[in-house]
Amino acid sequence: MVRRAARQGCRSCVDNLLHGRLPSLRTESLAAALCSAAEARPMTMPTSLRRQLELVGLDESLRLAEAAGATPAERRRLRERLEVAHQLLIDLPAMDDIAFLHSGLCQTYLPHTRPKENHSVWRREAGRFTLIVAPGVVDERRREAPRRIGPHETSDLYVGVPFGPKARLILIYLQTEGRKSRVVNMGPSMSAWIRSLGLAVTGGQKGTINAVREQVLRIARCSFTLQWEERDAAGNTTMSVRDQRIVEGLTLWNGASDPSKWSGTVELTQQFWEHLKEHSVPLDKRAIAHLSNNSLGLDLYTLFAYRLPRLRQDLHLRWAQLLEQLGSAEKQTKTLAYRIREVLPDVVAGYPEARVEVTRHGLLLKPSQPAVPRTMVNGMRLLDVPRIGG
């Protein structure tokens, strides 16, 4: 009966399930729920997904997903969300499943796509907090042959600002390992290290080997400026500026005959390393793996992991605020809102405890349990920068 209802073209019902608006389901009312979901009061994705799993279990939820998905791709997406959420709900993360990211990078974000110019400076702000990323320089062509740089060639030396999901995965890896040691060893081979990031190993001009190497170089050479304003009881404003490089030194060795064979170490700056140990946000690697190919998904996950456990009351982030904060290149809030609505079900599948609602004007964040239980993280503090409301 459920499968027949899905086949009969109840497209709005399928959309409701795909976007997390299906009410909590009991086995005896699955078919009716499918056909009435379009008229029911929309619910938040976390609430409906979690309740569905709690009420009918994973097997029945997967059967429902199989019936509701109009295409193989939709059915696959639904299955993945259910399986990830189920795993995160029933299994606490092992210690090896916990990753870390500096909390300044959980509020403002790197670009999603390659900037047009390598020498362009990237800027994002969240409330009174501002992140400015300036690209560094390196002469990659010097590896081929010594040369003299002409007066109009200096812009070619800029390696650009890091961007995309690979840059985010590398930063999470460096900071997770960096909490243990200021010198991070990236393993005996590039292939093994790329796999540890959760990526497939591919060669060629557009393969992951070249792409990952490029992002490592961009991260190593760029500088970060963290700027924030504080107000005292009298209303006076103080502006604080802190310039930081993440990486002190970088060593990459490539085999001439096989670029996948290398050895690499990254040395974090002393200042950043000390700050990181005190001001990092715990993340679940299983959720990161689920979102590993989606920059916006990773941004929202880390934003929620930082903000939701710290809230004492509901916080409404408007689309215009999110446009200034996230790494999206969109100029229109309408476009960003569409993209967030599209990816949000995947994000909250990776953070089932998150209480987030989509409103007409933005995202409504509600106080939530942390993505990683506090009892599993010893000696961790959050960055004491001004909160974005709340």
JOHU-V711699 format. One record per residue. N is the residue number from 0. SS is DSSP state (a for helix, b for strand, c for the rest). PHI is phi in degrees with one decimal (999 if undefined). OMEGA is omega in whole degrees, 0 to 359 (* if undefined). Layout:
n:N ss:SS phi:PHI omega:OMEGA
n:N ss:SS phi:PHI omega:OMEGA
This chain:
n:0 ss:c phi:999 omega:178
n:1 ss:a phi:-63.1 omega:181
n:2 ss:a phi:-62.1 omega:180
n:3 ss:a phi:-66.2 omega:179
n:4 ss:a phi:-61.8 omega:179
n:5 ss:a phi:-67.3 omega:183
n:6 ss:a phi:-69.8 omega:185
n:7 ss:c phi:-79.4 omega:169
n:8 ss:c phi:89.2 omega:177
n:9 ss:c phi:-76.2 omega:187
n:10 ss:a phi:-62.2 omega:181
n:11 ss:a phi:-64.6 omega:178
n:12 ss:a phi:-65.8 omega:179
n:13 ss:a phi:-61.5 omega:180
n:14 ss:a phi:-61.5 omega:179
n:15 ss:a phi:-60.7 omega:179
n:16 ss:a phi:-68.3 omega:181
n:17 ss:a phi:-61.5 omega:183
n:18 ss:c phi:-103.6 omega:169
n:19 ss:c phi:78.1 omega:183
n:20 ss:c phi:-105.5 omega:179
n:21 ss:c phi:-80.2 omega:180
n:22 ss:c phi:-62.3 omega:178
n:23 ss:c phi:-58.9 omega:192
n:24 ss:c phi:-118.7 omega:168
n:25 ss:c phi:-108.9 omega:187
n:26 ss:a phi:-53.5 omega:186
n:27 ss:a phi:-73.2 omega:184
n:28 ss:a phi:-120.6 omega:183
n:29 ss:a phi:-62.6 omega:183
n:30 ss:a phi:-65.2 omega:180
n:31 ss:a phi:-65.0 omega:180
n:32 ss:a phi:-64.9 omega:179
n:33 ss:a phi:-57.4 omega:186
n:34 ss:a phi:-82.9 omega:181
n:35 ss:a phi:-100.2 omega:185
n:36 ss:c phi:-62.1 omega:183
n:37 ss:c phi:-64.1 omega:182
n:38 ss:c phi:-98.2 omega:182
n:39 ss:c phi:-75.0 omega:177
n:40 ss:c phi:-66.1 omega:182
n:41 ss:c phi:-60.0 omega:177
n:42 ss:c phi:-116.7 omega:178
n:43 ss:c phi:-70.6 omega:181
n:44 ss:a phi:-58.7 omega:183
n:45 ss:a phi:-59.8 omega:183
n:46 ss:a phi:-62.6 omega:185
n:47 ss:a phi:-67.9 omega:182
n:48 ss:a phi:-65.8 omega:181
n:49 ss:a phi:-66.7 omega:180
n:50 ss:a phi:-63.9 omega:179
n:51 ss:a phi:-59.4 omega:179
n:52 ss:a phi:-66.1 omega:181
n:53 ss:a phi:-69.8 omega:185
n:54 ss:a phi:-81.4 omega:187
n:55 ss:a phi:-115.3 omega:177
n:56 ss:a phi:83.2 omega:185
n:57 ss:a phi:-69.4 omega:185
n:58 ss:a phi:-59.9 omega:180
n:59 ss:a phi:-67.6 omega:178
n:60 ss:a phi:-64.7 omega:178
n:61 ss:a phi:-67.3 omega:178
n:62 ss:a phi:-63.9 omega:178
n:63 ss:a phi:-63.0 omega:179
n:64 ss:a phi:-61.8 omega:179
n:65 ss:a phi:-62.6 omega:180
n:66 ss:a phi:-75.5 omega:187
n:67 ss:a phi:-83.3 omega:183
n:68 ss:c phi:-66.7 omega:182
n:69 ss:c phi:-77.6 omega:181
n:70 ss:c phi:-132.2 omega:177
n:71 ss:a phi:-57.1 omega:180
n:72 ss:a phi:-64.3 omega:179
n:73 ss:a phi:-65.5 omega:179
n:74 ss:a phi:-63.9 omega:179
n:75 ss:a phi:-64.4 omega:179
n:76 ss:a phi:-62.0 omega:179
n:77 ss:a phi:-63.8 omega:179
n:78 ss:a phi:-61.5 omega:181
n:79 ss:a phi:-60.9 omega:180
n:80 ss:a phi:-61.0 omega:181
n:81 ss:a phi:-64.0 omega:182
n:82 ss:a phi:-66.7 omega:179
n:83 ss:a phi:-66.1 omega:181
n:84 ss:a phi:-61.7 omega:180
n:85 ss:a phi:-62.4 omega:180
n:86 ss:a phi:-62.0 omega:182
n:87 ss:a phi:-70.6 omega:180
n:88 ss:a phi:-77.3 omega:186
n:89 ss:a phi:-95.9 omega:184
n:90 ss:c phi:-119.7 omega:171
n:91 ss:c phi:-65.4 omega:178
n:92 ss:c phi:-66.9 omega:170
n:93 ss:c phi:-71.7 omega:181
n:94 ss:a phi:-59.0 omega:179
n:95 ss:a phi:-72.7 omega:179
n:96 ss:a phi:-87.9 omega:185
n:97 ss:b phi:-96.2 omega:176
n:98 ss:b phi:-115.3 omega:181
n:99 ss:b phi:-138.2 omega:175
n:100 ss:b phi:-143.7 omega:178
n:101 ss:b phi:-56.0 omega:187
n:102 ss:a phi:-67.6 omega:173
n:103 ss:a phi:-64.8 omega:179
n:104 ss:a phi:-89.0 omega:173
n:105 ss:a phi:-101.3 omega:179
n:106 ss:c phi:-123.9 omega:179
n:107 ss:c phi:-132.2 omega:198
n:108 ss:c phi:-133.4 omega:177
n:109 ss:c phi:-73.6 omega:179
n:110 ss:b phi:-63.4 omega:178
n:111 ss:c phi:-78.0 omega:184
n:112 ss:c phi:-125.3 omega:182
n:113 ss:c phi:-61.9 omega:175
n:114 ss:c phi:-61.4 omega:184
n:115 ss:c phi:-63.3 omega:182
n:116 ss:c phi:-118.3 omega:180
n:117 ss:c phi:-66.6 omega:182
n:118 ss:c phi:-91.5 omega:182
n:119 ss:c phi:-71.0 omega:176
n:120 ss:c phi:-90.7 omega:182
n:121 ss:b phi:-105.8 omega:182
n:122 ss:b phi:-135.8 omega:174
n:123 ss:b phi:-140.5 omega:180
n:124 ss:b phi:-138.0 omega:178
n:125 ss:b phi:-139.4 omega:184
n:126 ss:c phi:63.0 omega:180
n:127 ss:c phi:-94.5 omega:181
n:128 ss:b phi:-105.9 omega:181
n:129 ss:b phi:-130.0 omega:174
n:130 ss:b phi:-114.5 omega:176
n:131 ss:b phi:-123.6 omega:181
n:132 ss:b phi:-115.5 omega:180
n:133 ss:b phi:-108.7 omega:181
n:134 ss:c phi:-72.4 omega:177
n:135 ss:c phi:-101.0 omega:183
n:136 ss:b phi:-123.9 omega:172
n:137 ss:c phi:-161.9 omega:181
n:138 ss:c phi:-100.2 omega:180
n:139 ss:a phi:-64.6 omega:185
n:140 ss:a phi:-71.6 omega:180
n:141 ss:a phi:-67.5 omega:178
n:142 ss:a phi:-66.0 omega:182
n:143 ss:c phi:-81.9 omega:180
n:144 ss:c phi:-167.7 omega:176
n:145 ss:c phi:-58.2 omega:182
n:146 ss:c phi:-153.0 omega:177
n:147 ss:c phi:-101.6 omega:183
n:148 ss:c phi:-87.1 omega:179
n:149 ss:c phi:-76.9 omega:184
n:150 ss:c phi:-65.1 omega:182
n:151 ss:c phi:-106.6 omega:184
n:152 ss:c phi:-105.5 omega:186
n:153 ss:a phi:-63.4 omega:180
n:154 ss:a phi:-64.8 omega:179
n:155 ss:a phi:-71.1 omega:182
n:156 ss:a phi:-79.4 omega:180
n:157 ss:b phi:-70.8 omega:181
n:158 ss:c phi:-90.3 omega:177
n:159 ss:c phi:91.0 omega:179
n:160 ss:c phi:-82.0 omega:177
n:161 ss:c phi:-60.4 omega:184
n:162 ss:b phi:-152.2 omega:171
n:163 ss:a phi:79.2 omega:183
n:164 ss:a phi:-65.7 omega:181
n:165 ss:a phi:-64.7 omega:177
n:166 ss:a phi:-61.3 omega:179
n:167 ss:a phi:-66.3 omega:179
n:168 ss:a phi:-63.7 omega:179
n:169 ss:a phi:-66.4 omega:179
n:170 ss:a phi:-62.3 omega:178
n:171 ss:a phi:-63.6 omega:179
n:172 ss:a phi:-62.3 omega:183
n:173 ss:a phi:-60.7 omega:183
n:174 ss:a phi:-80.5 omega:174
n:175 ss:a phi:-65.8 omega:178
n:176 ss:a phi:-70.9 omega:182
n:177 ss:a phi:-68.2 omega:175
n:178 ss:c phi:-67.9 omega:180
n:179 ss:c phi:-89.4 omega:183
n:180 ss:c phi:-153.3 omega:181
n:181 ss:c phi:-69.0 omega:176
n:182 ss:b phi:-101.8 omega:184
n:183 ss:b phi:-100.3 omega:177
n:184 ss:b phi:-89.7 omega:183
n:185 ss:c phi:-97.1 omega:171
n:186 ss:c phi:93.1 omega:185
n:187 ss:c phi:-77.7 omega:180
n:188 ss:c phi:-146.0 omega:179
n:189 ss:a phi:-66.2 omega:180
n:190 ss:a phi:-60.6 omega:180
n:191 ss:a phi:-63.7 omega:181
n:192 ss:a phi:-67.7 omega:179
n:193 ss:a phi:-61.6 omega:178
n:194 ss:a phi:-64.0 omega:179
n:195 ss:a phi:-66.2 omega:176
n:196 ss:c phi:-81.7 omega:182
n:197 ss:c phi:87.3 omega:182
n:198 ss:c phi:-110.5 omega:173
n:199 ss:c phi:-75.9 omega:180
n:200 ss:c phi:-95.5 omega:178
n:201 ss:c phi:-135.3 omega:179
n:202 ss:c phi:-97.4 omega:180
n:203 ss:c phi:85.9 omega:184
n:204 ss:c phi:-59.6 omega:183
n:205 ss:c phi:-106.5 omega:181
n:206 ss:c phi:-80.1 omega:183
n:207 ss:a phi:-70.3 omega:181
n:208 ss:a phi:-61.2 omega:178
n:209 ss:a phi:-65.4 omega:183
n:210 ss:a phi:-63.9 omega:180
n:211 ss:a phi:-67.6 omega:179
n:212 ss:a phi:-60.0 omega:179
n:213 ss:a phi:-61.5 omega:182
n:214 ss:a phi:-68.8 omega:176
n:215 ss:a phi:-60.5 omega:181
n:216 ss:a phi:-64.4 omega:179
n:217 ss:a phi:-62.9 omega:179
n:218 ss:a phi:-63.1 omega:183
n:219 ss:a phi:-65.7 omega:187
n:220 ss:a phi:-96.4 omega:185
n:221 ss:c phi:-81.9 omega:177
n:222 ss:b phi:-120.7 omega:183
n:223 ss:b phi:-113.5 omega:172
n:224 ss:b phi:-112.4 omega:177
n:225 ss:b phi:-103.8 omega:184
n:226 ss:b phi:-132.1 omega:177
n:227 ss:b phi:-148.2 omega:180
n:228 ss:b phi:-113.9 omega:177
n:229 ss:b phi:-127.6 omega:178
n:230 ss:b phi:-115.8 omega:177
n:231 ss:c phi:-89.7 omega:184
n:232 ss:c phi:-62.2 omega:181
n:233 ss:c phi:-83.8 omega:180
n:234 ss:c phi:90.8 omega:178
n:235 ss:c phi:-74.3 omega:183
n:236 ss:b phi:-106.3 omega:175
n:237 ss:b phi:-117.7 omega:178
n:238 ss:b phi:-101.6 omega:178
n:239 ss:b phi:-112.7 omega:180
n:240 ss:b phi:-128.6 omega:178
n:241 ss:b phi:-134.3 omega:177
n:242 ss:b phi:-94.0 omega:182
n:243 ss:b phi:-140.5 omega:164
n:244 ss:c phi:-99.3 omega:177
n:245 ss:c phi:-81.6 omega:187
n:246 ss:b phi:-109.9 omega:176
n:247 ss:b phi:-83.8 omega:183
n:248 ss:b phi:-149.5 omega:182
n:249 ss:b phi:-138.3 omega:176
n:250 ss:b phi:-125.5 omega:177
n:251 ss:b phi:-125.0 omega:177
n:252 ss:b phi:-117.0 omega:179
n:253 ss:b phi:-114.7 omega:171
n:254 ss:c phi:-77.0 omega:184
n:255 ss:c phi:-62.5 omega:184
n:256 ss:c phi:-84.7 omega:182
n:257 ss:c phi:-142.3 omega:183
n:258 ss:c phi:-61.2 omega:181
n:259 ss:c phi:-75.3 omega:178
n:260 ss:c phi:-92.5 omega:183
n:261 ss:b phi:-158.5 omega:164
n:262 ss:b phi:-135.0 omega:184
n:263 ss:b phi:-144.7 omega:172
n:264 ss:b phi:-134.3 omega:175
n:265 ss:b phi:-125.0 omega:178
n:266 ss:b phi:-106.0 omega:179
n:267 ss:b phi:-75.0 omega:177
n:268 ss:c phi:-66.2 omega:181
n:269 ss:a phi:-58.8 omega:183
n:270 ss:a phi:-64.5 omega:181
n:271 ss:a phi:-66.8 omega:181
n:272 ss:a phi:-60.4 omega:179
n:273 ss:a phi:-65.4 omega:179
n:274 ss:a phi:-67.3 omega:182
n:275 ss:a phi:-61.6 omega:182
n:276 ss:a phi:-62.5 omega:182
n:277 ss:a phi:-94.3 omega:191
n:278 ss:b phi:-131.4 omega:179
n:279 ss:b phi:-117.8 omega:182
n:280 ss:b phi:-107.7 omega:179
n:281 ss:b phi:-76.6 omega:180
n:282 ss:b phi:-128.1 omega:179
n:283 ss:b phi:-100.8 omega:182
n:284 ss:a phi:-61.1 omega:179
n:285 ss:a phi:-67.0 omega:176
n:286 ss:a phi:-69.6 omega:179
n:287 ss:a phi:-62.6 omega:178
n:288 ss:a phi:-62.4 omega:179
n:289 ss:a phi:-63.1 omega:185
n:290 ss:c phi:-107.6 omega:193
n:291 ss:c phi:-62.6 omega:181
n:292 ss:c phi:-103.9 omega:186
n:293 ss:c phi:-132.6 omega:181
n:294 ss:a phi:-61.2 omega:181
n:295 ss:a phi:-64.1 omega:177
n:296 ss:a phi:-61.2 omega:178
n:297 ss:a phi:-65.5 omega:178
n:298 ss:a phi:-60.8 omega:182
n:299 ss:a phi:-66.1 omega:179
n:300 ss:a phi:-61.0 omega:181
n:301 ss:a phi:-69.2 omega:175
n:302 ss:a phi:-62.1 omega:180
n:303 ss:a phi:-65.7 omega:181
n:304 ss:a phi:-61.3 omega:179
n:305 ss:a phi:-81.4 omega:191
n:306 ss:a phi:-81.3 omega:192
n:307 ss:a phi:-60.3 omega:181
n:308 ss:a phi:-69.1 omega:182
n:309 ss:a phi:-91.1 omega:183
n:310 ss:c phi:-72.1 omega:172
n:311 ss:c phi:-105.0 omega:178
n:312 ss:c phi:-151.8 omega:181
n:313 ss:c phi:-59.9 omega:179
n:314 ss:b phi:-131.6 omega:179
n:315 ss:b phi:-102.9 omega:176
n:316 ss:b phi:-97.2 omega:181
n:317 ss:b phi:-78.9 omega:182
n:318 ss:a phi:-56.4 omega:181
n:319 ss:a phi:-63.4 omega:177
n:320 ss:a phi:-64.6 omega:181
n:321 ss:a phi:-66.1 omega:178
n:322 ss:a phi:-63.9 omega:179
n:323 ss:a phi:-78.9 omega:190
n:324 ss:a phi:-97.9 omega:185
n:325 ss:c phi:-80.1 omega:184
n:326 ss:c phi:-86.8 omega:183
n:327 ss:c phi:-72.3 omega:178
n:328 ss:c phi:-95.0 omega:181
n:329 ss:c phi:-62.1 omega:177
n:330 ss:c phi:-98.4 omega:184
n:331 ss:c phi:-107.1 omega:179
n:332 ss:a phi:-64.5 omega:181
n:333 ss:a phi:-61.5 omega:180
n:334 ss:a phi:-66.8 omega:179
n:335 ss:a phi:-63.4 omega:180
n:336 ss:a phi:-59.3 omega:179
n:337 ss:a phi:-62.6 omega:181
n:338 ss:a phi:-65.0 omega:180
n:339 ss:a phi:-67.2 omega:178
n:340 ss:a phi:-58.9 omega:182
n:341 ss:a phi:-69.3 omega:186
n:342 ss:a phi:-94.4 omega:186
n:343 ss:a phi:-57.6 omega:178
n:344 ss:a phi:-57.6 omega:177
n:345 ss:a phi:-69.1 omega:181
n:346 ss:a phi:-64.9 omega:183
n:347 ss:a phi:-76.2 omega:170
n:348 ss:a phi:-64.5 omega:177
n:349 ss:c phi:-82.3 omega:178
n:350 ss:c phi:-140.5 omega:186
n:351 ss:c phi:-61.5 omega:180
n:352 ss:c phi:-78.8 omega:183
n:353 ss:c phi:-66.7 omega:176
n:354 ss:b phi:-113.2 omega:185
n:355 ss:b phi:-135.4 omega:177
n:356 ss:b phi:-122.8 omega:173
n:357 ss:b phi:-90.5 omega:175
n:358 ss:c phi:-111.5 omega:179
n:359 ss:c phi:-62.9 omega:188
n:360 ss:c phi:-107.5 omega:180
n:361 ss:b phi:164.8 omega:179
n:362 ss:b phi:-114.5 omega:176
n:363 ss:b phi:-100.4 omega:180
n:364 ss:b phi:-96.9 omega:181
n:365 ss:b phi:-121.9 omega:179
n:366 ss:c phi:-51.4 omega:186
n:367 ss:c phi:-140.5 omega:172
n:368 ss:c phi:-66.9 omega:183
n:369 ss:c phi:-66.9 omega:178
n:370 ss:c phi:-63.1 omega:175
n:371 ss:c phi:-122.6 omega:182
n:372 ss:c phi:-52.7 omega:183
n:373 ss:a phi:-59.1 omega:183
n:374 ss:a phi:-66.4 omega:182
n:375 ss:a phi:-89.6 omega:184
n:376 ss:c phi:-120.3 omega:183
n:377 ss:c phi:-96.0 omega:172
n:378 ss:c phi:69.5 omega:182
n:379 ss:c phi:-102.1 omega:174
n:380 ss:b phi:-124.9 omega:179
n:381 ss:c phi:-97.2 omega:183
n:382 ss:c phi:-65.3 omega:182
n:383 ss:c phi:-89.3 omega:174
n:384 ss:c phi:-111.9 omega:183
n:385 ss:c phi:-56.3 omega:179
n:386 ss:c phi:-76.9 omega:178
n:387 ss:c phi:-89.4 omega:185
n:388 ss:c phi:74.6 omega:173
n:389 ss:c phi:70.5 omega:*
